[in-house]
């Protein structure tokens, strides 16, 4: 039995889950509404504030779908009730970030500035404090979308291992390299 798939999902108060035709699950809460089509082989039951998924057989495909859709539904429930928040910081001399509405303006040491349009489902805020690295804060109910947007922003200037310059998540640890040793004899 899938350890992930068999775990029940507790539905917090204020969250409504409806299963429509073709196994389309709609989750509605204070932070928004999300929808996900679930594999038609899986059976979804909602009883007394607990959502569970059951698979028909022990086939490898059914086992894989069981854990996957349970995780996706759990992420949706957490997203519409609490939401997700990601923070990134720009490390490097002259790196800047600002936003006007859903347009993110980045200055990352290239000869030109980078303008990026953020989807309306994701709210964005930028913060620049003297003496600290500029910060980008993303908030959304959709975990997949916020992760995709954060990965796209990070891909514009990944942290390099020698000086550590680039866009990284706040609190992220990564290995630094020593570089050339000075004056070999």
C-alpha positions as CSV (number, residue, x, y, z in Angstrom):
1,X,0.0,0.0,0.0
2,X,1.3,3.5,-0.8
3,X,2.3,5.3,2.4
4,X,1.5,8.6,0.8
5,X,-1.7,7.5,-1.0
6,X,-3.4,5.9,2.0
7,X,-2.9,8.9,4.3
8,X,-6.2,10.7,4.8
9,X,-6.5,14.4,4.1
10,X,-8.2,16.4,6.9
11,X,-10.4,19.2,5.5
12,X,-10.1,22.4,7.6
13,X,-13.2,24.5,8.3
14,X,-14.0,27.0,5.6
15,X,-12.9,24.6,2.8
16,X,-15.4,23.0,0.5
17,X,-14.5,20.0,-1.8
18,X,-16.8,18.9,-4.6
19,X,-16.2,16.0,-7.0
20,X,-17.8,16.7,-10.3
21,X,-18.2,14.5,-13.4
22,X,-15.1,12.9,-14.9
23,X,-13.5,13.0,-11.4
24,X,-12.8,16.7,-11.5
25,X,-12.1,17.8,-7.9
26,X,-12.8,21.4,-7.0
27,X,-11.4,22.8,-3.8
28,X,-12.8,26.2,-2.6
29,X,-11.5,28.1,0.4
30,X,-10.7,31.6,1.8
31,X,-7.6,32.0,-0.5
32,X,-9.3,31.0,-3.7
33,X,-10.5,28.0,-5.8
34,X,-8.5,25.3,-7.4
35,X,-9.4,22.4,-9.7
36,X,-7.7,19.1,-10.5
37,X,-8.8,16.2,-12.7
38,X,-8.1,13.0,-10.9
39,X,-7.5,9.7,-12.8
40,X,-10.8,8.0,-13.4
41,X,-9.7,4.7,-11.9
42,X,-9.3,6.2,-8.4
43,X,-12.2,6.4,-6.0
44,X,-12.6,9.6,-4.0
45,X,-14.6,9.6,-0.7
46,X,-15.4,12.5,1.6
47,X,-16.7,11.5,5.0
48,X,-16.9,13.6,8.2
49,X,-14.3,16.2,7.1
50,X,-11.8,13.6,5.8
51,X,-10.9,13.0,2.2
52,X,-9.5,9.6,1.2
53,X,-8.4,8.1,-2.1
54,X,-8.7,4.4,-2.9
55,X,-7.1,2.5,-5.8
56,X,-8.8,-0.5,-7.5
57,X,-5.8,-2.8,-8.0
58,X,-2.1,-3.2,-7.0
59,X,-0.9,-2.4,-10.6
60,X,2.2,-0.2,-10.7
61,X,0.3,2.5,-12.6
62,X,-2.5,2.6,-10.0
63,X,0.1,2.7,-7.1
64,X,1.8,5.7,-8.8
65,X,-1.4,7.6,-9.4
66,X,-2.6,6.9,-5.9
67,X,0.3,8.7,-4.2
68,X,0.5,11.5,-6.9
69,X,-3.2,12.5,-6.7
70,X,-3.3,12.3,-3.0
71,X,-0.3,14.8,-2.8
72,X,-1.9,17.1,-5.4
73,X,-5.2,17.2,-3.5
74,X,-3.4,17.8,-0.2
75,X,-1.5,20.7,-1.7
76,X,-4.7,22.2,-3.0
77,X,-6.4,22.0,0.5
78,X,-3.4,23.6,2.2
79,X,-3.2,26.2,-0.6
80,X,-6.8,27.4,-0.4
81,X,-6.7,27.4,3.4
82,X,-3.3,28.8,4.3
83,X,-1.6,29.6,1.0
84,X,2.0,29.3,-0.1
85,X,4.8,31.8,0.2
86,X,8.3,31.8,-1.4
87,X,11.0,34.3,-0.8
88,X,14.0,34.8,-3.1
89,X,17.0,37.1,-2.6
90,X,19.3,38.7,-5.2
91,X,23.0,38.4,-4.2
92,X,25.4,40.5,-6.2
93,X,26.6,44.1,-6.6
94,X,24.1,46.2,-8.4
95,X,21.4,43.6,-8.5
96,X,17.9,45.2,-8.2
97,X,14.3,44.1,-8.2
98,X,11.1,46.2,-8.4
99,X,7.6,45.6,-9.5
100,X,4.6,47.6,-10.9
101,X,1.6,45.4,-10.5
102,X,2.3,42.0,-12.0
103,X,5.4,43.2,-14.0
104,X,8.7,42.3,-12.3
105,X,11.7,44.5,-13.3
106,X,15.0,42.9,-12.6
107,X,18.5,44.3,-13.0
108,X,20.9,41.3,-12.8
109,X,24.2,42.6,-14.2
110,X,23.3,42.2,-17.9
111,X,23.5,45.0,-20.4
112,X,19.7,45.3,-20.2
113,X,17.0,45.1,-17.6
114,X,14.7,42.1,-17.6
115,X,10.9,42.6,-17.5
116,X,8.8,39.5,-16.5
117,X,5.1,39.2,-16.4
118,X,3.9,37.3,-13.3
119,X,0.5,35.4,-13.6
120,X,-2.4,37.0,-11.9
121,X,-2.9,34.1,-9.5
122,X,0.5,34.9,-7.9
123,X,0.9,38.1,-5.9
124,X,4.4,39.6,-5.9
125,X,6.2,42.0,-3.6
126,X,9.7,43.4,-3.8
127,X,11.7,44.8,-1.0
128,X,15.0,46.8,-1.1
129,X,16.6,47.7,2.2
130,X,20.0,49.4,2.3
131,X,22.7,47.1,3.4
132,X,20.7,43.9,2.6
133,X,20.1,41.9,-0.5
134,X,16.9,42.8,-2.5
135,X,14.1,40.4,-1.8
136,X,11.3,39.0,-4.0
137,X,8.2,37.6,-2.2
138,X,5.7,35.4,-4.1
139,X,2.4,34.3,-2.6
140,X,-0.3,32.0,-4.1
141,X,-2.8,29.3,-3.4
142,X,-1.4,27.1,-6.2
143,X,1.8,25.3,-5.1
144,X,2.7,24.1,-8.7
145,X,2.3,27.6,-10.2
146,X,4.3,29.4,-7.5
147,X,7.1,26.9,-7.8
148,X,7.2,27.2,-11.6
149,X,7.3,31.1,-11.4
150,X,10.0,31.0,-8.7
151,X,12.1,28.5,-10.8
152,X,11.7,30.8,-13.9
153,X,12.9,33.8,-11.9
154,X,15.9,31.8,-10.5
155,X,16.8,30.6,-14.0
156,X,17.5,34.2,-15.1
157,X,20.7,34.2,-12.9
158,X,21.5,31.0,-11.0
159,X,23.8,31.2,-8.0
160,X,27.4,30.6,-9.2
161,X,29.7,28.5,-6.9
162,X,32.7,30.8,-6.7
163,X,31.4,34.2,-5.5
164,X,27.8,33.1,-4.7
165,X,26.2,35.8,-6.9
166,X,22.8,35.1,-8.4
167,X,19.1,34.6,-7.3
168,X,18.6,32.1,-4.5
169,X,15.9,31.2,-2.1
170,X,16.1,32.8,1.4
171,X,17.9,30.3,3.7
172,X,19.1,28.1,0.8
173,X,22.5,26.4,1.4
174,X,24.8,25.5,-1.5
175,X,28.4,24.5,-1.8
176,X,31.0,27.1,-2.5
177,X,34.2,26.3,-4.5
178,X,37.6,27.5,-3.5
179,X,38.7,28.7,-6.9
180,X,42.3,28.9,-8.0
181,X,45.0,28.5,-5.4
182,X,47.3,31.5,-5.3
183,X,50.9,31.1,-6.5
184,X,51.7,27.4,-7.0
185,X,55.4,26.6,-6.5
